[in-house]
Amino acid sequence: MSGRIILGVVLVAIGIISLAYQGITYTTQKKVIDLGPIQATKEEHHTLPLPPILGVISLIGGIVVLAAGKRS
């Protein structure tokens, strides 16, 4: 496989995943109380949104790279 074909497939996959999930969610733990042996923690959920335009650009870019790779 040529490097262009691999790049095109990766871009198409990233575009589809980006459009399907719309963002990345992760969880952190924060210490609320720390009194010697007594500790209390709180889980915080954060979302890193991915704009749909990034998925569309990646998808179109991957298709263009794949089409250019087949021509040459």
KENUSE-186112 format. One record per atom (N, C-alpha, C): atom name; x, y, z; residue in three letters. Coordinates in steps of 0.05 Angstrom, whole numbers. Layout:
// KENUSE-186112
at: CA	u: X	v: Y	w: Z	aa: ALA
...
// end
This chain:
// KENUSE-186112
at: N	u: 17	v: -24	w: 0	aa: MET
at: CA	u: 0	v: 0	w: 0	aa: MET
at: C	u: 18	v: 25	w: 0	aa: MET
at: N	u: 9	v: 43	w: -15	aa: SER
at: CA	u: 24	v: 69	w: -17	aa: SER
at: C	u: 17	v: 87	w: 7	aa: SER
at: N	u: 34	v: 105	w: 12	aa: GLY
at: CA	u: 30	v: 124	w: 35	aa: GLY
at: C	u: 5	v: 141	w: 31	aa: GLY
at: N	u: -1	v: 148	w: 6	aa: ARG
at: CA	u: -25	v: 164	w: 1	aa: ARG
at: C	u: -51	v: 149	w: 7	aa: ARG
at: N	u: -51	v: 123	w: 0	aa: ILE
at: CA	u: -75	v: 107	w: 5	aa: ILE
at: C	u: -80	v: 105	w: 36	aa: ILE
at: N	u: -58	v: 100	w: 50	aa: ILE
at: CA	u: -61	v: 98	w: 80	aa: ILE
at: C	u: -70	v: 124	w: 91	aa: ILE
at: N	u: -59	v: 146	w: 82	aa: LEU
at: CA	u: -67	v: 173	w: 92	aa: LEU
at: C	u: -96	v: 178	w: 86	aa: LEU
at: N	u: -105	v: 171	w: 62	aa: GLY
at: CA	u: -133	v: 175	w: 54	aa: GLY
at: C	u: -152	v: 159	w: 71	aa: GLY
at: N	u: -145	v: 133	w: 76	aa: VAL
at: CA	u: -162	v: 116	w: 93	aa: VAL
at: C	u: -163	v: 127	w: 122	aa: VAL
at: N	u: -140	v: 136	w: 132	aa: VAL
at: CA	u: -140	v: 147	w: 159	aa: VAL
at: C	u: -157	v: 172	w: 161	aa: VAL
at: N	u: -155	v: 190	w: 142	aa: LEU
at: CA	u: -171	v: 214	w: 142	aa: LEU
at: C	u: -201	v: 208	w: 140	aa: LEU
at: N	u: -208	v: 189	w: 124	aa: VAL
at: CA	u: -237	v: 182	w: 122	aa: VAL
at: C	u: -246	v: 170	w: 148	aa: VAL
at: N	u: -230	v: 153	w: 161	aa: ALA
at: CA	u: -238	v: 141	w: 186	aa: ALA
at: C	u: -241	v: 162	w: 208	aa: ALA
at: N	u: -222	v: 181	w: 209	aa: ILE
at: CA	u: -223	v: 203	w: 229	aa: ILE
at: C	u: -248	v: 220	w: 224	aa: ILE
at: N	u: -254	v: 225	w: 199	aa: GLY
at: CA	u: -278	v: 241	w: 193	aa: GLY
at: C	u: -304	v: 228	w: 201	aa: GLY
at: N	u: -306	v: 202	w: 196	aa: ILE
at: CA	u: -330	v: 187	w: 204	aa: ILE
at: C	u: -333	v: 186	w: 234	aa: ILE
at: N	u: -311	v: 180	w: 248	aa: ILE
at: CA	u: -312	v: 179	w: 277	aa: ILE
at: C	u: -318	v: 206	w: 289	aa: ILE
at: N	u: -307	v: 227	w: 278	aa: SER
at: CA	u: -312	v: 254	w: 288	aa: SER
at: C	u: -341	v: 262	w: 285	aa: SER
at: N	u: -353	v: 255	w: 262	aa: LEU
at: CA	u: -381	v: 261	w: 257	aa: LEU
at: C	u: -400	v: 244	w: 275	aa: LEU
at: N	u: -392	v: 220	w: 281	aa: ALA
at: CA	u: -409	v: 202	w: 297	aa: ALA
at: C	u: -409	v: 210	w: 327	aa: ALA
at: N	u: -386	v: 218	w: 338	aa: TYR
at: CA	u: -384	v: 222	w: 367	aa: TYR
at: C	u: -388	v: 251	w: 375	aa: TYR
at: N	u: -382	v: 270	w: 358	aa: GLN
at: CA	u: -386	v: 299	w: 364	aa: GLN
at: C	u: -370	v: 309	w: 387	aa: GLN
at: N	u: -352	v: 294	w: 399	aa: GLY
at: CA	u: -335	v: 304	w: 421	aa: GLY
at: C	u: -323	v: 282	w: 436	aa: GLY
at: N	u: -304	v: 289	w: 453	aa: ILE
at: CA	u: -289	v: 270	w: 470	aa: ILE
at: C	u: -296	v: 276	w: 499	aa: ILE
at: N	u: -305	v: 256	w: 514	aa: THR
at: CA	u: -312	v: 259	w: 542	aa: THR
at: C	u: -291	v: 245	w: 560	aa: THR
at: N	u: -283	v: 259	w: 581	aa: TYR
at: CA	u: -265	v: 247	w: 600	aa: TYR
at: C	u: -273	v: 254	w: 628	aa: TYR
at: N	u: -263	v: 239	w: 648	aa: THR
at: CA	u: -270	v: 243	w: 676	aa: THR
at: C	u: -245	v: 248	w: 692	aa: THR
at: N	u: -246	v: 267	w: 710	aa: THR
at: CA	u: -224	v: 272	w: 729	aa: THR
at: C	u: -235	v: 270	w: 757	aa: THR
at: N	u: -217	v: 264	w: 776	aa: GLN
at: CA	u: -224	v: 264	w: 804	aa: GLN
at: C	u: -211	v: 287	w: 818	aa: GLN
at: N	u: -227	v: 301	w: 835	aa: LYS
at: CA	u: -218	v: 324	w: 849	aa: LYS
at: C	u: -222	v: 320	w: 879	aa: LYS
at: N	u: -201	v: 326	w: 894	aa: LYS
at: CA	u: -203	v: 323	w: 923	aa: LYS
at: C	u: -219	v: 346	w: 934	aa: LYS
at: N	u: -240	v: 339	w: 949	aa: VAL
at: CA	u: -257	v: 360	w: 961	aa: VAL
at: C	u: -249	v: 365	w: 990	aa: VAL
at: N	u: -245	v: 343	w: 1005	aa: ILE
at: CA	u: -238	v: 345	w: 1034	aa: ILE
at: C	u: -214	v: 326	w: 1038	aa: ILE
at: N	u: -194	v: 337	w: 1053	aa: ASP
at: CA	u: -171	v: 320	w: 1061	aa: ASP
at: C	u: -165	v: 326	w: 1090	aa: ASP
at: N	u: -177	v: 312	w: 1108	aa: LEU
at: CA	u: -173	v: 315	w: 1137	aa: LEU
at: C	u: -160	v: 290	w: 1148	aa: LEU
at: N	u: -133	v: 288	w: 1146	aa: GLY
at: CA	u: -119	v: 265	w: 1156	aa: GLY
at: C	u: -128	v: 240	w: 1141	aa: GLY
at: N	u: -139	v: 221	w: 1157	aa: PRO
at: CA	u: -147	v: 195	w: 1144	aa: PRO
at: C	u: -173	v: 197	w: 1129	aa: PRO
at: N	u: -188	v: 219	w: 1132	aa: ILE
at: CA	u: -213	v: 223	w: 1119	aa: ILE
at: C	u: -209	v: 239	w: 1093	aa: ILE
at: N	u: -217	v: 227	w: 1071	aa: GLN
at: CA	u: -215	v: 240	w: 1045	aa: GLN
at: C	u: -241	v: 238	w: 1030	aa: GLN
at: N	u: -248	v: 259	w: 1016	aa: ALA
at: CA	u: -272	v: 258	w: 999	aa: ALA
at: C	u: -264	v: 268	w: 971	aa: ALA
at: N	u: -272	v: 253	w: 951	aa: THR
at: CA	u: -266	v: 261	w: 924	aa: THR
at: C	u: -291	v: 265	w: 908	aa: THR
at: N	u: -289	v: 280	w: 887	aa: LYS
at: CA	u: -312	v: 286	w: 870	aa: LYS
at: C	u: -303	v: 280	w: 841	aa: LYS
at: N	u: -320	v: 266	w: 826	aa: GLU
at: CA	u: -315	v: 261	w: 798	aa: GLU
at: C	u: -327	v: 283	w: 781	aa: GLU
at: N	u: -310	v: 294	w: 764	aa: GLU
at: CA	u: -320	v: 315	w: 746	aa: GLU
at: C	u: -318	v: 304	w: 717	aa: GLU
at: N	u: -340	v: 307	w: 702	aa: HIS
at: CA	u: -341	v: 299	w: 675	aa: HIS
at: C	u: -337	v: 323	w: 657	aa: HIS
at: N	u: -318	v: 321	w: 638	aa: HIS
at: CA	u: -312	v: 343	w: 620	aa: HIS
at: C	u: -316	v: 333	w: 591	aa: HIS
at: N	u: -325	v: 351	w: 574	aa: THR
at: CA	u: -329	v: 345	w: 546	aa: THR
at: C	u: -313	v: 364	w: 529	aa: THR
at: N	u: -298	v: 353	w: 511	aa: LEU
at: CA	u: -283	v: 369	w: 492	aa: LEU
at: C	u: -297	v: 367	w: 465	aa: LEU
at: N	u: -313	v: 388	w: 458	aa: PRO
at: CA	u: -329	v: 385	w: 434	aa: PRO
at: C	u: -312	v: 387	w: 408	aa: PRO
at: N	u: -320	v: 371	w: 389	aa: LEU
at: CA	u: -308	v: 372	w: 362	aa: LEU
at: C	u: -328	v: 383	w: 343	aa: LEU
at: N	u: -322	v: 406	w: 330	aa: PRO
at: CA	u: -341	v: 417	w: 311	aa: PRO
at: C	u: -345	v: 398	w: 287	aa: PRO
at: N	u: -369	v: 396	w: 278	aa: PRO
at: CA	u: -375	v: 378	w: 255	aa: PRO
at: C	u: -360	v: 385	w: 230	aa: PRO
at: N	u: -352	v: 411	w: 228	aa: ILE
at: CA	u: -337	v: 419	w: 204	aa: ILE
at: C	u: -310	v: 405	w: 202	aa: ILE
at: N	u: -298	v: 398	w: 225	aa: LEU
at: CA	u: -273	v: 383	w: 224	aa: LEU
at: C	u: -276	v: 356	w: 213	aa: LEU
at: N	u: -298	v: 343	w: 220	aa: GLY
at: CA	u: -304	v: 316	w: 209	aa: GLY
at: C	u: -309	v: 317	w: 179	aa: GLY
at: N	u: -324	v: 337	w: 171	aa: VAL
at: CA	u: -330	v: 340	w: 142	aa: VAL
at: C	u: -305	v: 346	w: 126	aa: VAL
at: N	u: -288	v: 364	w: 136	aa: ILE
at: CA	u: -263	v: 370	w: 122	aa: ILE
at: C	u: -245	v: 346	w: 121	aa: ILE
at: N	u: -243	v: 331	w: 143	aa: SER
at: CA	u: -226	v: 306	w: 143	aa: SER
at: C	u: -237	v: 286	w: 123	aa: SER
at: N	u: -263	v: 282	w: 123	aa: LEU
at: CA	u: -276	v: 263	w: 105	aa: LEU
at: C	u: -271	v: 270	w: 76	aa: LEU
at: N	u: -276	v: 295	w: 69	aa: ILE
at: CA	u: -272	v: 304	w: 41	aa: ILE
at: C	u: -243	v: 303	w: 34	aa: ILE
at: N	u: -225	v: 311	w: 52	aa: GLY
at: CA	u: -196	v: 309	w: 47	aa: GLY
at: C	u: -187	v: 280	w: 41	aa: GLY
at: N	u: -198	v: 262	w: 57	aa: GLY
at: CA	u: -191	v: 233	w: 53	aa: GLY
at: C	u: -200	v: 223	w: 26	aa: GLY
at: N	u: -224	v: 231	w: 19	aa: ILE
at: CA	u: -235	v: 222	w: -7	aa: ILE
at: C	u: -219	v: 234	w: -30	aa: ILE
at: N	u: -211	v: 259	w: -28	aa: VAL
at: CA	u: -194	v: 272	w: -48	aa: VAL
at: C	u: -167	v: 258	w: -51	aa: VAL
at: N	u: -155	v: 252	w: -28	aa: VAL
at: CA	u: -129	v: 238	w: -28	aa: VAL
at: C	u: -132	v: 210	w: -41	aa: VAL
at: N	u: -153	v: 196	w: -34	aa: LEU
at: CA	u: -157	v: 169	w: -46	aa: LEU
at: C	u: -162	v: 171	w: -76	aa: LEU
at: N	u: -177	v: 191	w: -85	aa: ALA
at: CA	u: -183	v: 194	w: -113	aa: ALA
at: C	u: -157	v: 202	w: -128	aa: ALA
at: N	u: -141	v: 219	w: -116	aa: ALA
at: CA	u: -115	v: 227	w: -129	aa: ALA
at: C	u: -96	v: 203	w: -130	aa: ALA
at: N	u: -97	v: 186	w: -110	aa: GLY
at: CA	u: -79	v: 163	w: -110	aa: GLY
at: C	u: -86	v: 143	w: -131	aa: GLY
at: N	u: -112	v: 140	w: -137	aa: LYS
at: CA	u: -120	v: 121	w: -157	aa: LYS
at: C	u: -114	v: 131	w: -186	aa: LYS
at: N	u: -113	v: 157	w: -190	aa: ARG
at: CA	u: -108	v: 168	w: -216	aa: ARG
at: C	u: -79	v: 163	w: -225	aa: ARG
at: N	u: -61	v: 167	w: -205	aa: SER
at: CA	u: -32	v: 165	w: -213	aa: SER
at: C	u: -21	v: 137	w: -211	aa: SER
// end
